[in-house]
Amino acid sequence: MNEYDIIRSMAGRFPRSRRQRNQLFTCDAELIEIGGQLWGLTLDEFTPEEDLFSSEDPELLGANLATATLSDLLAAGAEPEFFMHAVSLPRQADAAFIDRLCGGIKSVLDKVGCFLCGGDIGMAETWRYCGFAMGRLLGDKPLTHILPKEPQMLWVTGQLGDANLAALAGQPTPRFELRLEEAGLARRFGTACIDTSDGFLNAIWLLHTVNPEMRIEVHCDRLPFAPGIPDFAALKGFPKEAALLGGAGEYELLFSTPLFTPGSPNAQAVSAAAKLIATAQSHDKPGVFLYRSSKPIGTMLEAPPCPRDAANVAEHIQDVMQAAQKLFGPGPS
């Protein structure tokens, strides 16, 4: 069973609250009506084996864990207010490790005015982290994974692939950005949103899964690859798009807007903070289609490799390389 089948099987055993406003896989956060107000709630667990976060710098690890937890709320159009966590510390962790880890978490919570309310602590052979956050929805509607039937433009914030590059190259995990300003633009102009927590192409695939009648056309030559990816791919002899297939996401926001007239104030506002990388529309030939220089290069027929399906990091990387060569060819592009 894959991840989605397991979630469906488990969720199907429980009744759904009448106050819940989203269905499975349709929003980055769970949408719950509390006291007449719509709230977003999110819970995520992180491990070095699955999420590939490095821990050489505890402050950076803490900041990345907090950013990754809050990202789901931003993608849903919510403003983070309350935070809880369960932390399993490595048995060899000293006071300096704990202090720096907490400092990294606090630095991110302070940026958004989100408060730690409590949690739990344990010990393990390596670190494990479970983060919970909740916040009220801003604006008149949540941002979900459901695309309108009308033609849409797809935008992505920041640069893509840096976390997967770090995993491929055996380098430390980069610092993730908490996209507060960009989230405001997504709330103002966006029609749907998802974060790239499991990698860019996994986010695209999930949009396709939720919107099977839509044709999503991804223009690979427009994608904002993180620095170092093209050179590393050329050195190792694999397609640079492999950095978009791995499960180590960079937690950027991928959101849709209606078609903007070029040069319009709306287009200028969004393009100042995000990159136009794809289009989506209802079509009699739906699916995920990949383009380069306006020419078709491939079609996604299955989800990207999932770290949970691999025995270890090396096996996941091998799965990613095979998938990349199948989609994009055997060498650098």
Order of alpha helices (4+ residues) and beta strands (2+ residues): alpha-beta-beta-alpha-alpha-beta-alpha-beta-beta-beta-alpha-alpha-beta-alpha-beta-alpha-beta-alpha-beta-beta-beta-alpha
